Amino acid sequence: MRYLVTGGAGFIGSGIVRELARRGETIVVIDDLSTGKESNLKGLLDRVEFHRASITDLEAVGRAARGADFVIHLAARTSVPRSVEEPLETNAINVEGTLKVLLAARDAGVRRLVYAASSSAYGDQPTLPKVETMAAAPISPYGVTKFTGELYLQVFTRVYGLETVALRYFNVFGPRQEPGSPYSGVLARFMLALLRGEQPVVFGDGEQSRDFTYIDNVVEATLGACTAAGVSGRVLNVATGSRVTLNETLRILERLAGRPAQARYERPRAGDILHSQADIALARKLLGYEPRVNFEEGLRRTWEWYLSEYGRAAAESRPGTAM
Ligand code: UD1
């Protein structure tokens, strides 16, 4: 089968590409390398037809989609605070870009499009866990764009008969997540700080919680959603079903790093939600999904990876460290 992965050079996309390659599938990637990196596809580039272009370029998306059986649409601006600073750009990529990917998928006659939706659609409603039947109520520009993408999927299914599935990912983490940007995911940022001997920064009191989901679980759910029967038009949570606070993650990381984190606490971030935890019964039922790698095991694997990728360089750049 031929798969088009938008954002295939990103953290989640490259995980999907790696698994598709392992399964012997035909892979096309479209990525403008704005946040993705070719190095994420190290050892895989000869297995991939690579289109370096933005999903906002309709012709380029059309070329990439030609002949595809499945489209896995991950390309996006993924940061909540960046969306607060740059709402127009976030909208252009996440909403207009998604619309263009949908048009290209429709015109290419693909079997199904699977979309990386987000738990941010739920906003800050106090009810936990978040279940798909709850009304969406995003509280950041980012959340609005990701939820708008879901609405477009449903309209394309209804109006054009395009099969679609929206997967609401909950805080995905793992090897290859970019740690070096202020917009990076929190666990990646914490790990890089610990490796560099710097203080991790916590926005708020650290008692906010997330359903942190290890990348392998997300890859499994996403590929399952391409081929499962009876899921077209659905919105499904992809998570672990539990949650941990940032302070708890710091305590686990201290054990892994073998030193105190000495986190610095700053003002909470605009647009942030407090707590996030998913009900995953629907994905279990419809996809046979099971989060096989739990949070602690995922964190251990991720730490090992950052240690091998960034550990030495970080130690060398640490002030006063003789190597
Ligand atoms: C994350 C994803 C988003 C996804 C959503 C749901 C990233 C960058 N964002 O959003 O794409 O749609 O989950 O799956 O992966 N924090 C700190 N210190 C830091 C960085 C963050 O305390 O250095 C805090 C934030 O204020 C927030 C929490 O950690 O309370 C999580 O932030 P972040 O990792 O950016 O993820 P989400 O905003 O939850």
Residues whose N, C-alpha, C, O or C-beta is under 5 A from the ligand:
A	BS01	UD1	T78 S79 V80 S118 S119 S120 Y169 F170 N171 V172 Y183 S184 G185 V186 R189 V201 V202 F203 Q208 R269 D272 I273
